[in-house]
Amino acid sequence: MDIPWLLETKVLLYQFVYLFPHTVPPQFIEIPKNVVAVTANSEASLPCRVFGFPQPKVVWSRGLVPLPQGRTTVINGTLNISNFSRRDAGPYQCKATNKLGSVKTLTTLNYVQPGECR
């Protein structure tokens, strides 16, 4: 006996494989702005949504500087940095990779004091 949602999922997967029999290189669906102003002690949220088949792996980096320790999460490609501080400002890169290649985008986070114009 099939569970209704499982049967629906199987049908959708079959349709996807039938319509897209080949692999698809990574493509951006949503990327962050080039420059993002983030208020001190708030949360920075940078979207990096991608499509591809097989599903691309999304990795965020800061070049030679590590991502903020203990305050960083990546959920469905979106980078979240809690309690944003001056030391978190700078360039961030989102890179999505599958077996057909990779795409990357760069954004810069600027530190803004509360009440300061953005």
C-alpha positions in Angstrom: 0.0 0.0 0.0 1.4 3.4 -1.0 1.0 6.4 1.2 -0.7 9.2 -0.9 2.1 11.8 -0.5 4.7 9.2 -1.2 2.9 8.2 -4.4 2.6 11.8 -5.4 6.3 12.3 -4.8 7.2 9.2 -6.9 5.0 10.6 -9.8 6.7 14.0 -9.6 10.1 12.4 -9.5 9.3 10.3 -12.5 8.0 13.3 -14.4 11.1 15.3 -13.6 13.5 12.5 -14.7 11.4 12.0 -17.9 11.3 15.7 -18.7 15.0 16.3 -17.7 16.8 13.1 -18.6 20.2 14.8 -18.6 22.1 16.5 -15.8 21.8 20.2 -15.4 24.7 22.5 -14.3 24.2 24.7 -11.2 22.1 27.9 -11.9 21.2 30.6 -9.4 17.6 31.1 -8.5 18.2 33.8 -5.9 21.4 35.7 -4.9 22.1 38.4 -2.4 22.6 42.1 -3.4 26.2 43.1 -4.2 26.4 45.2 -1.0 24.3 44.6 2.1 24.2 46.9 5.1 23.8 45.1 8.4 23.0 46.8 11.7 25.2 46.0 14.6 24.0 43.1 16.8 21.3 42.1 14.3 21.1 39.0 12.0 22.6 39.1 8.5 20.7 36.8 6.1 22.2 36.2 2.6 20.1 34.0 0.2 21.9 31.8 -2.3 19.3 29.5 -3.9 20.4 27.3 -6.7 19.0 24.7 -9.1 20.8 21.8 -10.8 20.7 18.1 -11.3 22.2 16.5 -9.4 21.4 18.9 -6.6 24.4 21.3 -6.3 26.2 21.6 -3.0 26.2 25.2 -1.6 29.3 26.4 0.3 29.8 29.9 1.8 33.3 31.3 2.4 35.2 34.4 3.2 38.5 33.8 1.4 41.2 33.4 4.0 39.0 34.6 6.9 36.9 31.9 8.6 33.1 32.3 8.8 32.0 33.7 12.3 32.3 30.8 14.7 29.2 29.7 16.6 27.0 32.4 15.1 26.7 31.1 11.5 24.2 28.7 10.0 23.4 27.8 6.4 19.8 26.6 5.7 18.8 25.8 2.1 21.7 27.8 0.9 20.9 30.9 2.9 23.8 32.1 5.2 22.7 33.5 8.5 25.1 35.3 10.9 23.6 36.2 14.3 24.8 39.1 16.5 26.6 40.8 13.6 29.7 42.7 14.6 32.3 45.0 12.9 34.7 42.0 12.5 32.0 40.2 10.4 32.0 42.9 7.7 33.7 42.2 4.4 33.3 40.0 1.3 31.4 36.7 1.3 31.2 34.2 -1.5 28.5 31.6 -2.3 29.6 28.8 -4.5 27.3 26.0 -5.8 28.9 22.9 -7.3 27.7 19.7 -9.0 29.4 17.2 -11.3 28.8 19.6 -14.3 30.5 22.6 -12.9 30.1 25.5 -10.5 28.8 29.0 -10.2 29.7 31.6 -7.6 28.6 35.1 -6.5 30.2 37.6 -4.2 28.5 40.0 -1.8 29.9 42.5 0.7 28.5 43.0 4.1 28.9 46.5 5.6 28.7 47.1 9.3 26.2 49.9 10.3 25.7 51.4 13.8 22.1 51.5 15.0 20.5 54.8 13.8 23.1 55.3 11.2 21.9 55.9 7.6 22.3 52.9 5.3 
